[in-house]
Each structure stands twice: as C-alpha cells, then as structure tokens.
Amino acid sequence: MPDSPSQSHCRRVARLAGLILFAASAASAASAADPSPRAADESQIRSAAQAYLDALGRGDGKACAALWTPDGDIVDDLGAVLPGRDTVALTAPAPAGAPRPDVRISDTKIRFLTADVAIEDGTIEVGPAGSAIAGRFTATWVRHDGSWKLAALREARAAEPAGPASLEQLGWMVGEWEIERKPPASDAPLAPDAADRPALRLSVKWNATKTFLERDLAMGPADTASPTMLISQRIGWEPLSRSIRSWAFGSDGSHAEGTWHRDGGSWIAHVTTVRPDGSQTGAINIYTYDGKDRCIWRSIPTHVGADHTQPMSATLVRKSGSASR
C-alpha cells in the first residue's frame, strides 16, 4: 500500500534524515559531570545533534547541510546511499496535521578514536509502542573547521522477534472495540456509506498463558442489537511454519486461516476462508494502529471464485478503559 503524505514524511525523517540525531534529546548529565578532557567535546557533539534536529523540524535544509562535512554520507538500513548534505531535499515542512515521528533512543554511547574523531552508537525505535520499527545506528563525528560535524551515518534495522515473543507485538489489540459510524475522509473511497455500515463489536483478550490472542467478533445490521454473525478467532505463534497464524470459526459454519506479518506501522494478514458451501475466498487484511485507541482496518479481496467483492475499510475505536496488557 502506498504511504500517505504524512506517513511518507515521517518515514523520510525517521530513516534518511539521520536517526542518530534524535539521540541529542537524551540526557547528558553524565557528560556534564565527567571531569575528563573529553567531556566538553561530547557536550559539543550533543549540541550539534540537537541543532540538526531543530533544523530538521522546521524544514531548514541549509542549516541541516551545514552540519555535515562536504563528503559525509548516509547509508540506510536498505543499503541506499545519500550524500549527507543532500538531506536538504528531505526537509520540506510536514503536511498540515502530520505527526512528528514517535522516536525512542536508548543505549547511546560516544567514544573518541582521536582528538578529532568520535563514534556514536545507539539503539532506536520509531513508531508507536507495540508496533515500532527497531534498529541500531553508528555515526561518525569529526572536528571540521573548528566545530563537530557529521562525516558518516550507518543505519541497520534490528531483526524482528521470532517465536512466541513476536506475538507480544500484537498486544495493542487487547480491549473492546467498535466500528466508527462516520468514516474519516481518507477512508471514504473504500468504505460503504456510514448508514450502511453494520454494527460491529470486537472483544480481544489474552488466554491465561498469553500464548494466544482470543478475538470474538459480533456483527449485524446497524438497526438491531441482535448479531447475525459471530466469529471466534485465535492468533498465535505456529512453530511448524515459524510464523504468526490465525484460525477463525463463524457461526454460519465458515472457517478461515491466516498468516500475519508486520510491514512498517501496519500488520498484514493473508487470509483464506472456506464458506459453508465449500467455496473459498481470499483477502489481505491490513491493520494500521495509531498507538492509542484507533485502528484502521482494510480488506482487499484476492480471489472470490465467480463473485466480485469490493475492497472494504473501516475505523475501529477502542472503548475507554478497556485496554489491558
């Protein structure tokens, strides 16, 4: 799925503009108390990083470029190379209302190779807790024309968790959810009119040992409280395929299996359903969580026999106070 303008802006800031530079927000009290000759240099490096971050936030490409050496470069987690001073191309102000990336820095450490060369290492998470992209970075700082500047930045995405622990990343689903009656404008092309939307109630909880997520869904016409369809689904780590899998059973006699994986800030489930008459359908279900209490769900049919099914989309809202890990 293509990114929206705000998603693209966040991704550019988070990746190519230099993840390391967010490390400037980390406390530097230890450096201030350090009596070694390196303390002043480390403080200057952190100040330079903060200046870069500030310039990036206001879209000041000239100020960003000034904090790179002439031949400095970035190599991102996919191996793409970008001259450091070309980050000027990534500093267009964010679209109105676009969120700043949710960034968490940890384990940062600066070490000096010589009096004029320093290496900074650290770990970073970008995105909402529970569905963040994690990685590591290494930045090379050099003293150039009397001040500290970036000479190189190398980024690497951390390996995704495997095994039962990877299921924890779906813990954000826990809670009581309902469909939003009025879809946002960005949803409209894929969604039916609000008046035609079915009533939907979704309850998600862990099983006693946290080895499965239990999702129970009830839906039916919006003008009645009696559901016409009940679906019970279990999501867990499947050791034979070494993947997150789901199994669902409908009150109409249908059943479905799916394979789940994360793609950036979204979870994608490839699902095959067997109907009561024995026919099969396939769909790609995409869940994009906002890090709080909203999730946009999209379903794109992949094969539906002789039928023609339109893509669907809806916004799910979690009921206040129902989230629990």
N, C-alpha and C positions, 0 to 999 in steps of 0.2 A: 504494500500500500504506500503511495507517495505521502511524504510528510506535509503537514500544513505549514504555512509561513512561519508560525510561531515555533513549531517543532523543529523546522529546519534551522531557525536562528539559534535555538537552544543547543542543537547538535553541533553547529559550527563553533559556538562559543566553547562548548564542553570539550571538543576534540581538537580542532586545528588551531584555535587561538591560544592554546597552551594551558593544559590542565595544571601544570606545576604552579602557575602564577596565583592560583587560588590559595596556595599554601601561605601566602602573606597574611591571611586572616588568622593563622594560628598564633597563639600567644608566644611572645618572645621574651618572657620574663627570665627564662634561664640564661639567655644571651646577655641580658642587661646585668645579671648578677655575676657573670663569668669574668674573672679578672684577667683571663689570658689575652694576649695581643690580638687574637682573632675575634674577640667579642665585637669590636667596632665594625670590622669588615662584615661579620654576619648580620649585624643590625642594618648596615647599608644595603646588603643584598635583599633583606626582607622589605626594606623601604622601597627599593626599586621594583620588587614584585608587586607591592601594593599600588605603586604608581601606575604600573602596567594595567592592573585590574581596574583601577579607577578610569583610566583612559578607554579601556575596552567597554566599560559600562556606559560611557557617554558617547561612544562611537567616534572617538578621536584617533583616527588612523595614523596621523602624523606623530602624535605622542607615542603611540604603540611602536611604530617603526624606529623611533629614536632610541628605544631601549634595547635594540638588537645591534649586534656587530654587523658590519657590512656583508659578511659571508655566512652569518648564522642561519641555521635551518631547523625545520621541524620534520620528524618522521613519525607519522601517526600509527595507530595500532593495526592498520591495514597495509602499512608499508609505503603509503603515499608520502612524497617529499614536497615540502613547501618552503621557499626562502622565508626566513623569519620576518624580514621587513615587508613581505607581501601580506602579512596579517592585516595591513591597511584595507585589503579587499574584504575582510571579514567583519569590519567594524560598523557596518550600517546599523543605525538605531533599530531596536526591536520593533516589530509592528505594534500598534496600539493595543494595550492589554496583554501582550505576550509576557509570560512569566520569566523571571530570571532562573537559570538552572539551579536546581537544588543540589548543592555540592557539599560533600563532607570530606575533609582532609584528615589524615592520621599518619602517625609514624614518620613524620618528616625529619630529615637529618641533613645537616650541611657539614661537609668535610673539605678541608683545603689540601689540594695537591701541591701547590706552591703558594707563594705570597700573592700571586695574581690570578690563580685559577682555583675555583671551588666547584664541587659537585653537590647537587641537592637531590636526594631520593625521598620517595614517599608513596603512600597509597591514597587512592581517591575513589569515591563513589559519586556517581551522577544520576539523579533521578529520585523518585520517592522511595522511602524505606519499604523494603519488601519486594521491590521490582527494580532496584537500582542496577546500573552498569558499573562494575568494579574494575579497577585497573591499577597499574603502577606507572610511575614516571621517573625519569632521570633528566635533570637539567644541568648544563654546564654554564657557569658564570665566569666571566673574565674581566679583569680590570682593563678598560679600554678608554683612552683619552681622559684618564683621571677619575672615571666612575665605573661601577659594576654594570655590565651588560650581559644579555643572554647570547651565548655562542651556539648552543645546540639544545634541542629538546627531543627526548625519545619517549614514546608512549607505548604501553602494552596493556591489553585487556587481560584481566585475570581469568583463569579458567573457570567455567561455570561449575557450580557444585554438582556432584553426581551422587547417585544413591539416594536413600531415604531423606537425607538432609536437604536435597533440592526441593522437596515438596514444601518445605518451610517458606519458600518464596511465594507460595500461593496463599499464605496465611491471611493476607489482606482481605480475602473473600469472606472471612468469618463474619456473620451478622445476619440481620433481617433486611432484605432488600425489596423494593417495589419499583414498578416502572414509572418513569416521569410522564405525566399526562401531556405536557406540552413540550415537544422536542425542540432543542436548540436549532437555530437556522442552519448550521453546518450539517445537521442530521437529515434535514428535510428531503433531499433528493433520494435517500434510500429508505425512508420510513413512511408508513401509511399516515393518513391524517390522524390527529390526536383522537378524534371522535371514534375512529375505527380501531384504535389500539385495544387489545384485550387486557383485562385485569390480570396482573401477574404478581405473585408473591413468591419470594425465594428465600429459603432459610438455609444457612450454611454453618456447619459446626465441625469440630474435630471429633473423631472417635476417641474412645477412652485412652488409647495408647498413642494417639497422634500419628498413626500410620496411614490413615485415610481421611480425606475431607468428605463429609456427608452433605450433599446438596439435595434438598427437596423443593420441588417447584410445583406450584398450583396455578393454573391459568384458565380463563374462560371469558365470556362476554363481559364487557365493562359494566353493563347494567344489571348484573346479578352477582350475588355473593357466593353462589354455588359453582365451584370449579368444574369444568367439563373435562379437564385433563390433569392428571397427576404424574409427575416424573420423579423418580428416585435415582440419584446418581452418586457414584463413589469415584473419587480421584485418588490415585496412589502411585507409588513407585513400583514398577513392574520389573523384577530382576532379570527375567529371561531376555527381554528386549532392551534392558537398561535404559528405560525411558519412563516419563510420567504418562500414565494411561488413565482412561476413564471408562466406566461402564454404567449405562443408564437403562432404566426399565420404565415404560409408560403404562398407564392404566388401561390403554386401549390394546395392549398386547405387543406393542412395538418394543424394540430394544436397539441400543446403539453402543458403539465402541469408538474411542478417540485417542489420538496421540497428541500430547501437548509439548510445546517448547516456547521459550521466550525469544522475542525479537525486539531489541531495544526496550522501549517502555511498554510494550504490549505482550500479551500472552496469546498464542495461536493454537487452536485445537482443530486437527483434521479429523472429522467425524464421519462415520458410515452408519446409517440407520437402516434397519430391516423393519418394514411395515407389516401389519398383521396379515396382509395378503401375500407376503413373501417378496414383494418388490423392494428394491434397495435405492436409497438416496445418499448423496454425499454432500458435505458442506465444509467450508472453512469458517470457523467461528473465531472472532478476534475480540479480545477483552482489553480495553485500554483504561487503566485505573489512574485517577488523578492524584493519588497519595492521600486522599482524605475520605470522602464518603460518596463519591460518584464514580461510575464506571460506564463507559460507552461500549455497547455490545453491537457487533456487526456480524451478520451471517451471509456468506456468499456461496450459493449452490455450485457444486462442481459437476454432479450428474444426477439427473432426476428421471431416468427412464424416458418415457414419452411425454412427461409433463414439462411444463415451463414454469419455473418458480422464480420470482423476483428476489433480488437481494433485500435484506431487511436490516434495520438498525433501530436501536433504542438506547435511552439513557436510563441506567439503574441508579437509584438513590438509596443509600443505607439509612435505616431508621435510627434516629438519635439514640445513643447509648447502647446499641446492640452489638458493637464491635467488641471482640474478645479474642485474645490470642491463647 
